[in-house]
């Protein structure tokens, strides 16, 4: 798992990337030199942060707890993406990353439970991107696809027998890239994913079932290499 100090913020990294890019800008003939289709494949590496919605549907021994909620702490992560730009305005890609660990915090009727469980998971996103236009070196990107999230490990917490099932859901993407050279670009990307997890376990000898809809929003920035 990648551990990123809390003092590092996305705006600081973005500023650093822009300053770095400004120092290595190519000649004015860049736009003419960069021909579509010459480098159809790309690899991206980035740093991101994800935040989650506070949701929850729960029952204990079959009795619903209408006021039970689950909050997930935000996580930082490293991500990598591989793709193919098969047409001037379209590409397909697959994105993954180092598995982060997120804590499930009890809220409402679950507040007294504190941290319910810690979950280590990994997500893979399969999607398509559309590039509507190019403005100089800048190119906006919109996209959509499917995200599959696998639960690798659950541990600790007040509900030590609570286990979370894998899930898949759709996502949408909005971002942009700044072409530094013919082969290298800096990018900023935001994605909204809709997920619904089912967790089952035992608390105080009674069966517990929890539904979680974290619907994460992730923001990632980094560099792309085309070849």
N, C-alpha and C positions, 0 to 999 in steps of 0.2 A: 504493500500500500504506500502510495506517495504521501508524505507528510509535508505540508506547506505552512510556514509560519504565518500566524494570523496578522502580522504586521504588513505582509505583502498584499497589496490591493490591485485589482484589475486596472484601475486608472493609471497607477504607477507603471505597470508593465506596458500598457498601451503607449504611454508617453515615451518610455524607453525604446519601444519598437519603432515608433515614428522618427525619433531622433536618429536611431541607427540607420533607418531606411534613407533618411535625408542625406546621410553622409556617403551613401554608396549609389546615388542615383545615376543611371546611365545617361548616354548622350541624348540630345533632343530627338534623334531619329528613332527612338524606341518604338513609338506607335506604328511606324511603317515597317520596322524590322520584325515585329512580333506578328507572325502569320498564324491564323487559326488552323488547327489540325496538325501543326508541326510537332507539338508536344501534347498528345491527347491524354496521357496518363498523369496522375498527380498523387503525391503523398503529403499529408499534413500532420504537423505535430503541434499540440497546443496545451495551454493551461486553462482550467475552467473552474467555475463555482456554481453549485446547484442549490436552489432553495425549494422548499416543499410547502404544500397546503396543510393546514391543521384540520383533519377530518376524523371520522370514526363512526362505526356501527358496531355495537358490542352486545353480547348476551352472556350471562353467567347462569349455568345450570338451566339453560333454555329460556331464561327470563331476560327480556331486552333491557338494556341500560341506555335510555334515550339521551342522557347527558354525557355519555362517555366520549372522549375525543383522544386522538393520538397526534402528537406533533413530532415531526422529524427535524433534527438539527441539520443545518446547512453543512455541505461538505465541499472541499476542494479536490480536484482530480487532474490527472494527466490524460490526454486523449490523443488518439492517432486515427487517421482516416486515409483510405486508399480509394481512388476513383478513376473513372474513364469518361472523358469529355468526348462523347461519340458524335456530337453535332456542335456547330458554333454556339448555340444557345442552350444546349442540354448536356447534362452529365448524370451518371449514376455513381453511388459510392457506398461503402460500408465503413462504419465508425465504431471504434471500441476504445477501451482505456484500462488503466490500472484499477482494480476493484477497491472502492472506498468502503469505509465502515460508518454507518449512520446509527444514531441512538434514537429509539422510540420513546418519547416522553409522554407520560399520562397527563391528560387535561380533563377538566370537568369532573365527572364521577370517578375518573382514573387518577386524579391529581395526587391522591395520597400514595399511589404506587410508585411515584417518581419515575425513574428510568425502567420501562417495561422490559426492554430487550435491546441488544446491540446486534445489528445485521450487517454482514459483509456481502456485497452483491456486485454483479458485473452486468453491464448493458451493452448490447450490440444493436446498432441502428442501420437499417437498410433503406435507402431512399434515392430520390431523384431531385435534381436541382435545375432551376431555370434561370438564365442570365438575360434579363429583358433588354439591357443596353449597356454601352460602355461610355463613360464620360472621362476622356483623357486616360489616366492610369487607373481610375476607380471603376469597379464593376459590381453592381448590387447582385445579390443572390436570394432567391426564394426557393423553398423546397418543402417536401413532405415525404413521409415514409412510415415504416413500422419499427418500433423499438421492442426488443425482447430483453427482459431482465431476469437473470438467473440468481437465485439466492445460494451463495456458497457456504455461509456459516451463520448460525445464530448462537449467541452466548450471553451470559450474565443477565442482570436485570432482576426485577422483582417477580416477573413471570418467567421463571427459568425453564419451563417446559413449553413455552409458546414458540411455535414454528411457523414460518412464513412460506407460502407457496410461490413458485415462479409465475410470471405474468407477461403479457405482451399488450401493446397498445399503439395507437397512431401518434405521430408527432408532426408539427409544422416548424419551419425554419425560416429565419430572416437574418440576413447579414450582408457583408460586402467584403471585397478584397481589393487591395492596392498593389498593383503590379510594380515591383521594385526593379526587376530585370526581366529578361525574356523567360527565365526559368524560376524566379523566386517571387513570391507574393506574401504580403502580410494580410491576415484576415481577422475579422471580428464577427462572431456568429452567436445568435440567440435561438434556443429551441424550447418549445412547449410540448410536453408529452402527457398523454392521458393514460393513467395506469390505475388498476384496482387490484389490491392484494387481499388474500384471505389467509388469516392466521388462526391456528387452533392450538389449544394447550390446556393446562390445568393450573388453577390458582386456588390455594386454600382447600384442596381436595375436590373442588368443583370444576366441571368442564367450562372452558372459556372459548368464545369465538369472537374474533375481531376482524372487521372489514376496514381496510385502509385505502384511501384514494389520495395519494400524495401529489399527483399531477405536477411533477417538477418543472421548473424553469431553469435552464442552464445557459450560462454565458461563457463562451470560450474564445480565446485569442491565441494567435500563434503564427507560424510560417508554413507556407506551401511550396513544394518543389515540383515542377512539371518536367516531364521527360517524354 
